[in-house]
Amino acid sequence: MGRRTASIRVDEEKLDRLDKLAESIDRPRSWLINQAIDRYLDEEEQFLAAVEEGIAAADRGELVPHEQVMREARHLISSMASRKPRR
């Protein structure tokens, strides 16, 4: 895959943090930035795919009734509250 140069403006604090992290893992700044961009793109693409899947399921009528969702949410909240240590 070919490489192209992209230029961005970054505040000094972020750049300092990038440089410190890059130095600590013995990698160049550009490698670290590319890793961050790859992770961001992967997460956003997965999120958009999940949204599209949800919309398609809704279009097919594959919905969970509101009362069922609320019943399950109340149950989850109740079970989490009972696990919470008392002070």
Buried (B, 14 or more C-beta within 10 A) or exposed (E): EEEEEEEEEEEEEEEEEBEEEBEEEEEEEEEBBEEEEEEEEEEEEEEEEEEEEEEEEEEEEEEEEEEEEEEEEEEEEEEEEEEEEEE
